[in-house]
């Protein structure tokens, strides 16, 4: 018969109490951080255009481009045309007064009106002019 031999039982060795970590009461334990759930993303509906919708949008873009070009074109060519009174330029000669310039420009018109128009066209505050000064004068027919 075979004999049964018992092996010695091995017990784990415990560290002395002074080296063991202290137990913390359940009320003083710090809770592990919890993850806050991110707000759910709202799915936006995609914009679906039909063939007719694309055509309408292209037509609108074309009309806006045409309007911008036509405004730019009218200001470019509209600046060359003068809608105000026709004018010309005169250089004041030595000894010549604004009254004499007005009489030489429009001999048949009232010089007072012509002097006033010359002053307005040139931004003059008085009737004093200097020799060699260039003046814009109205053209009278």
C-alpha positions in Angstrom: 0.0 0.0 0.0 1.1 3.4 -0.7 1.5 5.8 2.0 0.1 9.3 1.8 2.4 12.0 2.9 1.1 15.4 3.8 2.9 18.4 2.6 3.3 21.2 5.0 0.9 24.0 4.6 2.4 27.3 3.5 0.9 30.4 5.0 1.5 33.9 3.6 3.6 36.1 5.8 2.0 39.3 7.0 3.9 42.5 7.4 4.0 43.8 10.9 1.1 46.3 11.8 3.5 49.2 11.8 4.3 48.7 8.1 0.7 48.1 7.0 -1.2 51.0 5.3 -3.8 52.5 7.6 -7.4 51.8 6.7 -9.6 54.7 5.9 -13.2 54.9 7.0 -15.8 54.6 4.3 -17.1 58.2 4.9 -13.7 59.8 4.4 -12.8 58.0 1.2 -12.5 60.2 -1.9 -14.7 59.0 -4.7 -13.1 58.2 -8.0 -13.8 60.9 -10.6 -16.8 60.1 -12.8 -17.0 61.0 -16.4 -19.7 63.4 -17.3 -21.5 62.4 -20.5 -21.0 64.9 -23.4 -24.2 66.4 -24.7 -25.6 64.4 -27.6 -24.9 66.0 -31.0 -27.9 67.0 -32.9 -27.8 65.7 -36.4 -28.5 68.5 -38.9 -30.4 67.6 -42.0 -28.4 67.8 -45.1 -29.5 70.3 -47.8 -30.7 68.5 -50.8 -31.2 70.6 -54.0 -33.1 69.3 -56.9 -32.2 70.1 -60.5 -34.7 73.0 -60.5 -33.3 74.4 -57.3 -29.7 74.4 -58.7 -30.9 76.1 -61.8 -32.7 78.8 -59.7 -29.6 79.4 -57.6 -27.4 79.7 -60.7 -29.9 82.1 -62.2 -29.8 84.3 -59.1 -26.0 84.3 -59.0 -25.9 85.3 -62.6 -28.4 88.1 -62.1 -26.4 89.5 -59.2 -23.2 89.3 -61.2 -24.9 91.1 -64.1 -26.3 93.8 -61.8 -22.8 94.4 -60.3 -21.2 94.6 -63.8 -23.9 97.0 -65.1 -23.5 99.3 -62.2 -19.7 99.3 -62.6 -20.1 100.0 -66.3 -22.5 102.8 -65.9 -20.3 104.6 -63.4 -17.2 104.1 -65.6 -18.8 105.6 -68.7 -21.3 107.9 -66.9 -18.4 110.0 -65.4 -17.3 111.1 -68.9 -20.6 112.7 -69.7 -21.3 116.0 -68.1 -24.8 116.9 -67.3 -24.0 120.3 -65.9 -23.4 123.5 -67.8 -20.7 123.5 -70.5 -17.5 125.2 -69.3 -14.1 126.2 -70.7 -10.8 127.4 -69.2 -9.3 130.9 -69.3 -6.0 132.2 -68.0 -6.1 135.7 -66.4 -3.9 138.2 -68.2 -1.9 141.0 -66.4 -4.2 143.9 -65.5 -7.3 141.9 -66.2 -10.1 141.8 -63.5 -12.8 139.2 -63.0 -15.3 141.7 -64.4 -13.3 142.0 -67.7 -13.0 138.2 -67.8 -16.8 137.9 -67.6 -17.3 140.5 -70.3 -14.8 138.7 -72.7 -16.5 135.3 -72.1 -20.1 136.5 -72.6 -20.2 140.1 -74.0 -24.0 140.0 -74.6 -24.9 138.6 -71.0 -25.1 140.6 -67.8 -21.5 140.6 -66.3 -22.8 140.4 -62.7 -24.4 137.0 -63.4 -21.3 135.7 -65.2 -19.0 137.0 -62.4 -21.2 135.1 -59.9 -21.1 131.9 -61.9 -17.3 132.1 -62.3 -16.9 132.6 -58.6 -19.1 129.5 -57.9 -17.3 127.4 -60.5 -13.9 128.2 -59.0 -14.8 128.4 -55.3 -13.6 132.0 -55.1 -14.6 134.0 -52.0 -13.8 137.4 -53.6 -13.5 138.9 -57.0 -9.7 139.3 -56.8 -7.8 137.3 -59.4 -4.1 137.1 -60.1 -2.3 137.2 -63.5 -1.6 133.7 -64.8 -4.5 132.2 -62.7 -6.5 129.6 -64.5 -10.3 130.0 -64.2 -13.1 127.8 -65.2 -15.7 129.9 -67.0 -19.2 129.1 -68.3 -19.7 128.7 -72.0 -22.5 131.0 -73.1 -24.2 130.3 -76.4 
